[in-house]
Amino acid sequence: MGVVKALAWLVLLGAVLIATACRSSSDGATPPSAAEILNKPYTAAIKDAHFTLVAHVVNGNIAFDATGDGALVVKPTQAMKFTMLTTLGGQALKFETIIIAGKEYSLSPDNPRWTVTSSASSSNPSSMFKGTSASYLGEETLSQGKAWHVKAQDAQNHPFDAWVRESDGYPLKYASMTPGSTFTATFDRFNTGQTVSAPPASDIQP
């Protein structure tokens, strides 16, 4: 099916932000530039973050809604994993993705073993909050605190929105759009010891 690959855009974000902020926060202070805001998760005192996800995926003539969760590890080694659950044709399906050390591992219901993709142009969890043509949209209050809201485009020119907590630079929310598909990750727990490791070699398809 290759449905997991429809979410490859989640980790294909690259390039350096260039736009600057144009609005002030509610307390009257001038916020950082859009570039500075999106760089804060990489300079903050964060080691790992858990997130829940909601997605609408369109892959050819197949479309479905999915929910799930995952973990983003920032230090000491950048990595990511997430699981999507959906029901398609009355059947419950589970899709898993692991990104670590420049490789992307995918597990789908139509294949009992992990498939692996190794490419210098993909599988980069460290670029999740980076993009071009960025602009500051204002301050919003989320369940985890006050956040700066920035809009930008990823390396494939797909739009995404990012919310970064003002108090510590932690990521709070990420929403991406590709033609027909949407993906929203909401970060809810930080520095809880989340870990990501590659599947055992015996479980990987040759």
Secondary structure as GFF3:
##gff-version 3
##sequence-region A 1 206
A	DSSP	three_ten_helix	4	11	.	.	.	ID=ss1
A	DSSP	alpha_helix	34	43	.	.	.	ID=ss2
A	DSSP	beta_strand	48	59	.	.	.	ID=ss3
A	DSSP	beta_strand	62	73	.	.	.	ID=ss4
A	DSSP	beta_strand	79	88	.	.	.	ID=ss5
A	DSSP	beta_strand	91	100	.	.	.	ID=ss6
A	DSSP	beta_strand	103	107	.	.	.	ID=ss7
A	DSSP	beta_strand	115	118	.	.	.	ID=ss8
A	DSSP	three_ten_helix	125	127	.	.	.	ID=ss9
A	DSSP	beta_strand	132	142	.	.	.	ID=ss10
A	DSSP	beta_strand	145	153	.	.	.	ID=ss11
A	DSSP	beta_strand	159	165	.	.	.	ID=ss12
A	DSSP	beta_strand	171	178	.	.	.	ID=ss13
A	DSSP	beta_strand	181	190	.	.	.	ID=ss14
A	DSSP	three_ten_helix	201	203	.	.	.	ID=ss15
###
